[in-house]
Amino acid sequence: MAKILNKYLYIDLGKAVMIVGFAAAGTSVLIYDLKTFAMSMVGTYLNGIILDNFINGFHMRKKVCIISRRII
């Protein structure tokens, strides 16, 4: 579901995972207690934030510059 939101609505994958996770956690309140619901919401939020930061790390370019007095 998250990948479909990402592909067709152009939502970041981490945010799409959060939306789908919040929907799933929202239905858990019907079965479990509020403590479980709150913990699942926090876990879903953290999962989405970590996923976004992990994916954005792949888009960064790194450059290494070596400065030396030695001429090759």
MMTF fields as JSON, N, C-alpha, C and O atoms, coordinates in Angstrom:
{
  "mmtfVersion": "1.0.0",
  "mmtfProducer": "UNKNOWN",
  "numBonds": 287,
  "numAtoms": 288,
  "numGroups": 72,
  "numChains": 1,
  "numModels": 1,
  "chainsPerModel": [1],
  "groupsPerChain": [72],
  "chainIdList": ["A"],
  "bondAtomList": [4, 2, 8, 6, 12, 10, 16, 14, 20, 18, 24, 22, 28, 26, 32, 30, 36, 34, 40, 38, 44, 42, 48, 46, 52, 50, 56, 54, 60, 58, 64, 62, 68, 66, 72, 70, 76, 74, 80, 78, 84, 82, 88, 86, 92, 90, 96, 94, 100, 98, 104, 102, 108, 106, 112, 110, 116, 114, 120, 118, 124, 122, 128, 126, 132, 130, 136, 134, 140, 138, 144, 142, 148, 146, 152, 150, 156, 154, 160, 158, 164, 162, 168, 166, 172, 170, 176, 174, 180, 178, 184, 182, 188, 186, 192, 190, 196, 194, 200, 198, 204, 202, 208, 206, 212, 210, 216, 214, 220, 218, 224, 222, 228, 226, 232, 230, 236, 234, 240, 238, 244, 242, 248, 246, 252, 250, 256, 254, 260, 258, 264, 262, 268, 266, 272, 270, 276, 274, 280, 278, 284, 282],
  "bondOrderList": [1, 1, 1, 1, 1, 1, 1, 1, 1, 1, 1, 1, 1, 1, 1, 1, 1, 1, 1, 1, 1, 1, 1, 1, 1, 1, 1, 1, 1, 1, 1, 1, 1, 1, 1, 1, 1, 1, 1, 1, 1, 1, 1, 1, 1, 1, 1, 1, 1, 1, 1, 1, 1, 1, 1, 1, 1, 1, 1, 1, 1, 1, 1, 1, 1, 1, 1, 1, 1, 1, 1],
  "groupList": [{"groupName": "MET", "atomNameList": ["N", "CA", "C", "O"], "elementList": ["N", "C", "C", "O"], "formalChargeList": [0, 0, 0, 0], "bondAtomList": [1, 0, 2, 1, 3, 2], "bondOrderList": [1, 1, 2], "singleLetterCode": "M", "chemCompType": "L-PEPTIDE LINKING"}, {"groupName": "ALA", "atomNameList": ["N", "CA", "C", "O"], "elementList": ["N", "C", "C", "O"], "formalChargeList": [0, 0, 0, 0], "bondAtomList": [1, 0, 2, 1, 3, 2], "bondOrderList": [1, 1, 2], "singleLetterCode": "A", "chemCompType": "L-PEPTIDE LINKING"}, {"groupName": "LYS", "atomNameList": ["N", "CA", "C", "O"], "elementList": ["N", "C", "C", "O"], "formalChargeList": [0, 0, 0, 0], "bondAtomList": [1, 0, 2, 1, 3, 2], "bondOrderList": [1, 1, 2], "singleLetterCode": "K", "chemCompType": "L-PEPTIDE LINKING"}, {"groupName": "ILE", "atomNameList": ["N", "CA", "C", "O"], "elementList": ["N", "C", "C", "O"], "formalChargeList": [0, 0, 0, 0], "bondAtomList": [1, 0, 2, 1, 3, 2], "bondOrderList": [1, 1, 2], "singleLetterCode": "I", "chemCompType": "L-PEPTIDE LINKING"}, {"groupName": "LEU", "atomNameList": ["N", "CA", "C", "O"], "elementList": ["N", "C", "C", "O"], "formalChargeList": [0, 0, 0, 0], "bondAtomList": [1, 0, 2, 1, 3, 2], "bondOrderList": [1, 1, 2], "singleLetterCode": "L", "chemCompType": "L-PEPTIDE LINKING"}, {"groupName": "ASN", "atomNameList": ["N", "CA", "C", "O"], "elementList": ["N", "C", "C", "O"], "formalChargeList": [0, 0, 0, 0], "bondAtomList": [1, 0, 2, 1, 3, 2], "bondOrderList": [1, 1, 2], "singleLetterCode": "N", "chemCompType": "L-PEPTIDE LINKING"}, {"groupName": "TYR", "atomNameList": ["N", "CA", "C", "O"], "elementList": ["N", "C", "C", "O"], "formalChargeList": [0, 0, 0, 0], "bondAtomList": [1, 0, 2, 1, 3, 2], "bondOrderList": [1, 1, 2], "singleLetterCode": "Y", "chemCompType": "L-PEPTIDE LINKING"}, {"groupName": "ASP", "atomNameList": ["N", "CA", "C", "O"], "elementList": ["N", "C", "C", "O"], "formalChargeList": [0, 0, 0, 0], "bondAtomList": [1, 0, 2, 1, 3, 2], "bondOrderList": [1, 1, 2], "singleLetterCode": "D", "chemCompType": "L-PEPTIDE LINKING"}, {"groupName": "GLY", "atomNameList": ["N", "CA", "C", "O"], "elementList": ["N", "C", "C", "O"], "formalChargeList": [0, 0, 0, 0], "bondAtomList": [1, 0, 2, 1, 3, 2], "bondOrderList": [1, 1, 2], "singleLetterCode": "G", "chemCompType": "PEPTIDE LINKING"}, {"groupName": "VAL", "atomNameList": ["N", "CA", "C", "O"], "elementList": ["N", "C", "C", "O"], "formalChargeList": [0, 0, 0, 0], "bondAtomList": [1, 0, 2, 1, 3, 2], "bondOrderList": [1, 1, 2], "singleLetterCode": "V", "chemCompType": "L-PEPTIDE LINKING"}, {"groupName": "PHE", "atomNameList": ["N", "CA", "C", "O"], "elementList": ["N", "C", "C", "O"], "formalChargeList": [0, 0, 0, 0], "bondAtomList": [1, 0, 2, 1, 3, 2], "bondOrderList": [1, 1, 2], "singleLetterCode": "F", "chemCompType": "L-PEPTIDE LINKING"}, {"groupName": "THR", "atomNameList": ["N", "CA", "C", "O"], "elementList": ["N", "C", "C", "O"], "formalChargeList": [0, 0, 0, 0], "bondAtomList": [1, 0, 2, 1, 3, 2], "bondOrderList": [1, 1, 2], "singleLetterCode": "T", "chemCompType": "L-PEPTIDE LINKING"}, {"groupName": "SER", "atomNameList": ["N", "CA", "C", "O"], "elementList": ["N", "C", "C", "O"], "formalChargeList": [0, 0, 0, 0], "bondAtomList": [1, 0, 2, 1, 3, 2], "bondOrderList": [1, 1, 2], "singleLetterCode": "S", "chemCompType": "L-PEPTIDE LINKING"}, {"groupName": "HIS", "atomNameList": ["N", "CA", "C", "O"], "elementList": ["N", "C", "C", "O"], "formalChargeList": [0, 0, 0, 0], "bondAtomList": [1, 0, 2, 1, 3, 2], "bondOrderList": [1, 1, 2], "singleLetterCode": "H", "chemCompType": "L-PEPTIDE LINKING"}, {"groupName": "ARG", "atomNameList": ["N", "CA", "C", "O"], "elementList": ["N", "C", "C", "O"], "formalChargeList": [0, 0, 0, 0], "bondAtomList": [1, 0, 2, 1, 3, 2], "bondOrderList": [1, 1, 2], "singleLetterCode": "R", "chemCompType": "L-PEPTIDE LINKING"}, {"groupName": "CYS", "atomNameList": ["N", "CA", "C", "O"], "elementList": ["N", "C", "C", "O"], "formalChargeList": [0, 0, 0, 0], "bondAtomList": [1, 0, 2, 1, 3, 2], "bondOrderList": [1, 1, 2], "singleLetterCode": "C", "chemCompType": "L-PEPTIDE LINKING"}],
  "groupTypeList": [0, 1, 2, 3, 4, 5, 2, 6, 4, 6, 3, 7, 4, 8, 2, 1, 9, 0, 3, 9, 8, 10, 1, 1, 1, 8, 11, 12, 9, 4, 3, 6, 7, 4, 2, 11, 10, 1, 0, 12, 0, 9, 8, 11, 6, 4, 5, 8, 3, 3, 4, 7, 5, 10, 3, 5, 8, 10, 13, 0, 14, 2, 2, 9, 15, 3, 3, 12, 14, 14, 3, 3],
  "groupIdList": [1, 2, 3, 4, 5, 6, 7, 8, 9, 10, 11, 12, 13, 14, 15, 16, 17, 18, 19, 20, 21, 22, 23, 24, 25, 26, 27, 28, 29, 30, 31, 32, 33, 34, 35, 36, 37, 38, 39, 40, 41, 42, 43, 44, 45, 46, 47, 48, 49, 50, 51, 52, 53, 54, 55, 56, 57, 58, 59, 60, 61, 62, 63, 64, 65, 66, 67, 68, 69, 70, 71, 72],
  "secStructList": [7, 2, 2, 2, 2, 2, 2, 2, 2, 7, 7, 7, 2, 2, 2, 2, 2, 2, 2, 2, 2, 2, 2, 2, 2, 2, 2, 2, 6, 6, 6, 1, 7, 2, 2, 2, 2, 2, 2, 2, 2, 2, 2, 2, 2, 2, 2, 2, 2, 2, 2, 2, 2, 2, 2, 2, 2, 2, 6, 7, 7, 7, 7, 7, 7, 7, 7, 7, 1, 7, 7, 7],
  "xCoordList": [0.82, 0.0, 0.865, 0.581, 1.924, 2.792, 3.479, 3.618, 3.901, 4.57, 3.582, 3.976, 2.326, 1.311, 1.107, 1.021, 1.027, 0.918, 2.14, 2.026, 3.304, 4.544, 4.56, 4.984, 4.107, 4.188, 3.17, 3.522, 1.923, 0.865, 0.558, 0.09, 0.805, 0.535, 1.806, 1.743, 2.963, 4.268, 4.53, 5.07, 4.14, 4.411, 5.713, 5.952, 6.567, 7.797, 7.458, 6.42, 8.345, 8.07, 7.904, 7.047, 8.698, 8.574, 7.24, 6.63, 6.785, 5.483, 4.349, 3.35, 4.499, 3.482, 3.412, 2.323, 4.564, 4.581, 3.883, 3.152, 4.107, 3.446, 1.936, 1.199, 1.466, 0.026, -0.623, -1.649, -0.025, -0.569, -0.474, -1.396, 0.625, 0.79, -0.2, -0.724, -0.458, -1.443, -2.84, -3.619, -3.151, -4.456, -4.567, -5.607, -3.502, -3.517, -3.569, -4.285, -2.804, -2.806, -4.15, -4.595, -4.791, -6.107, -7.147, -8.039, -7.046, -7.994, -7.667, -8.531, -6.435, -6.059, -6.714, -6.812, -7.16, -7.806, -9.135, -9.635, -9.702, -10.953, -10.735, -11.651, -9.516, -9.236, -8.425, -8.709, -7.41, -6.51, -6.819, -7.729, -6.059, -6.268, -5.567, -4.864, -5.758, -5.196, -3.683, -3.034, -3.103, -1.645, -1.009, -0.022, -1.563, -1.053, -1.225, -0.341, -2.36, -2.619, -1.581, -1.036, -1.309, -0.346, 1.061, 1.782, 1.449, 2.779, 2.91, 3.967, 1.854, 1.916, 1.984, 2.634, 1.329, 1.412, 2.824, 3.348, 3.434, 4.794, 5.771, 6.646, 5.623, 6.497, 6.352, 7.346, 5.134, 4.886, 5.507, 6.102, 5.368, 5.954, 7.475, 8.07, 8.098, 9.551, 10.032, 11.06, 9.293, 9.634, 9.631, 10.536, 8.635, 8.556, 9.687, 10.26, 10.01, 11.086, 12.429, 13.214, 12.694, 13.958, 14.064, 15.135, 12.982, 12.993, 13.279, 14.062, 12.655, 12.924, 14.388, 15.005, 14.942, 16.343, 17.287, 18.309, 16.963, 17.782, 17.774, 18.825, 16.608, 16.503, 17.164, 17.82, 17.003, 17.64, 19.155, 19.841, 19.688, 21.13, 21.707, 22.876, 20.901, 21.367, 21.472, 22.221, 20.734, 20.731, 21.831, 22.013, 22.553, 23.639, 24.896, 25.192, 25.605, 26.881, 27.999, 27.909, 29.034, 30.18, 31.4, 31.596, 32.21, 33.402, 34.584, 34.513, 35.659, 36.873, 37.959, 38.19, 38.612, 39.69, 40.936, 40.915, 42.012, 43.26, 44.219, 44.545, 44.658, 45.604, 46.952, 47.083, 47.959, 49.268, 50.337, 50.082, 51.517, 52.636, 53.347, 54.101, 53.114, 53.764, 53.161, 51.943, 54.006, 53.545, 53.769, 54.859, 52.754, 52.847, 53.168, 53.289],
  "yCoordList": [-1.188, 0.0, 1.254, 2.218, 1.231, 2.405, 2.675, 3.828, 1.631, 1.804, 2.338, 3.106, 1.948, 2.478, 3.965, 4.743, 4.371, 5.797, 6.554, 7.668, 5.941, 6.56, 6.738, 7.78, 5.738, 5.762, 6.701, 7.484, 6.638, 7.385, 8.743, 9.636, 8.925, 10.208, 11.0, 12.104, 10.428, 11.077, 11.496, 12.571, 10.631, 10.857, 10.143, 9.041, 10.759, 10.095, 8.733, 8.564, 7.766, 6.4, 6.309, 5.569, 7.04, 7.028, 7.574, 7.034, 8.642, 9.216, 8.28, 8.168, 7.612, 6.646, 5.475, 4.991, 5.014, 3.941, 4.404, 3.636, 5.663, 6.196, 6.232, 5.861, 6.669, 6.76, 5.384, 5.211, 4.409, 3.057, 2.464, 1.784, 2.718, 2.224, 2.846, 2.168, 4.149, 4.814, 4.236, 4.088, 3.913, 3.304, 1.933, 1.595, 1.151, -0.17, -0.05, -0.798, 0.898, 1.092, 1.645, 1.352, 2.44, 2.978, 1.892, 2.0, 0.855, -0.246, -1.138, -1.873, -1.079, -1.904, -1.43, -2.191, -0.192, 0.318, -0.403, -0.426, -0.984, -1.727, -3.072, -3.617, -3.602, -4.93, -4.855, -5.575, -3.977, -3.901, -2.672, -1.905, -2.492, -1.349, -0.101, -0.162, 1.016, 2.289, 2.337, 3.03, 1.615, 1.588, 0.963, 1.482, -0.141, -0.795, 0.112, 0.194, 0.787, 1.73, 2.853, 3.187, 3.431, 4.528, 4.07, 4.782, 2.891, 2.378, 2.074, 2.303, 1.566, 1.285, 2.576, 2.612, 3.628, 4.925, 5.505, 6.022, 5.421, 5.929, 5.113, 5.675, 3.802, 2.939, 3.193, 3.2, 3.401, 3.691, 5.019, 5.139, 6.02, 7.332, 7.24, 7.762, 6.584, 6.449, 5.652, 5.978, 4.61, 3.805, 4.669, 4.558, 5.511, 6.381, 7.399, 7.641, 7.992, 8.988, 8.326, 8.865, 7.177, 6.48, 6.053, 6.165, 5.569, 5.148, 6.319, 6.184, 7.471, 8.654, 9.07, 9.365, 9.095, 9.492, 8.483, 8.872, 7.202, 6.159, 6.292, 6.207, 6.498, 6.626, 7.913, 7.914, 9.0, 10.262, 10.17, 10.914, 9.281, 9.094, 8.533, 8.765, 7.794, 7.256, 8.324, 8.161, 9.421, 10.473, 11.507, 12.399, 11.402, 12.333, 11.905, 10.716, 12.866, 12.572, 12.948, 13.922, 12.162, 12.408, 12.672, 12.04, 13.602, 13.951, 13.91, 14.427, 13.292, 13.204, 13.962, 13.731, 14.852, 15.633, 15.451, 15.73, 14.983, 14.766, 15.89, 16.083, 16.617, 17.712, 17.274, 16.875, 17.354, 16.879, 17.755, 18.37, 17.805, 18.531, 17.675, 18.188, 16.389, 15.469, 15.558, 15.505, 15.688, 15.772, 14.422, 13.855, 13.925, 12.61, 12.765, 11.77],
  "zCoordList": [0.0, 0.0, 0.0, -0.712, 0.806, 0.886, -0.45, -0.856, -1.121, -2.422, -3.467, -4.345, -3.387, -4.304, -4.055, -5.005, -2.786, -2.464, -2.967, -3.479, -2.817, -3.268, -4.772, -5.272, -5.491, -6.952, -7.584, -8.466, -7.153, -7.832, -7.223, -7.93, -5.937, -5.296, -4.996, -4.455, -5.352, -5.188, -3.742, -3.48, -2.817, -1.399, -1.072, -1.567, -0.239, 0.187, 0.784, 1.423, 0.569, 1.01, 2.526, 3.008, 3.268, 4.728, 5.193, 6.116, 4.56, 4.913, 4.51, 5.222, 3.378, 2.948, 3.916, 4.224, 4.399, 5.394, 6.667, 7.291, 7.055, 8.24, 8.06, 8.974, 6.905, 6.663, 6.742, 7.401, 6.07, 6.089, 7.496, 7.948, 8.179, 9.549, 10.514, 11.397, 10.347, 11.204, 10.972, 11.914, 9.725, 9.437, 10.098, 10.664, 10.025, 10.658, 12.179, 12.844, 12.722, 14.177, 14.644, 15.753, 13.799, 14.154, 14.308, 15.149, 13.513, 13.652, 14.846, 15.326, 15.324, 16.475, 17.762, 18.724, 17.791, 19.003, 19.24, 20.365, 18.197, 18.355, 19.046, 19.661, 18.94, 19.483, 20.776, 21.734, 20.799, 21.942, 22.785, 22.469, 23.855, 24.743, 24.21, 23.201, 24.879, 24.419, 24.53, 23.747, 25.489, 25.629, 24.398, 23.879, 23.929, 22.721, 21.51, 20.657, 21.44, 20.349, 20.343, 19.291, 21.503, 21.594, 21.217, 20.517, 21.677, 21.351, 19.86, 19.274, 19.249, 17.819, 17.009, 15.964, 17.469, 16.78, 16.871, 15.884, 18.039, 18.211, 17.366, 16.708, 17.383, 16.594, 15.1, 14.374, 14.639, 13.219, 12.825, 11.754, 13.69, 13.412, 13.313, 12.371, 14.273, 14.257, 13.051, 12.457, 12.687, 11.521, 10.248, 9.421, 10.097, 8.92, 8.875, 7.813, 10.006, 10.068, 9.751, 8.971, 10.342, 10.105, 8.651, 8.055, 8.072, 6.668, 5.741, 4.801, 5.993, 5.172, 5.251, 4.228, 6.453, 6.613, 5.967, 5.402, 6.042, 5.431, 3.91, 3.275, 3.33, 1.875, 1.394, 0.353, 2.13, 1.732, 1.791, 1.09, 2.604, 2.68, 1.391, 1.087, 0.627, -0.651, -1.719, -2.682, -1.568, -2.581, -2.359, -3.188, -1.272, -0.995, -1.742, -1.859, -2.229, -2.883, -1.928, -1.181, -1.972, -1.109, -1.965, -3.002, -1.525, -2.266, -1.303, -0.188, -1.749, -0.948, -1.691, -2.878, -1.0, -1.588, -0.718, 0.481, -1.333, -0.606, -0.977, -2.149, 0.02, -0.184, 0.346, 1.503, -0.523, -0.156, -0.825, -1.86, -0.237, -0.847, -1.874, -2.701, -1.827, -2.735, -4.153, -4.318, -5.14, -6.523, -7.185, -7.109, -7.819, -8.452, -9.915, -10.63]
}
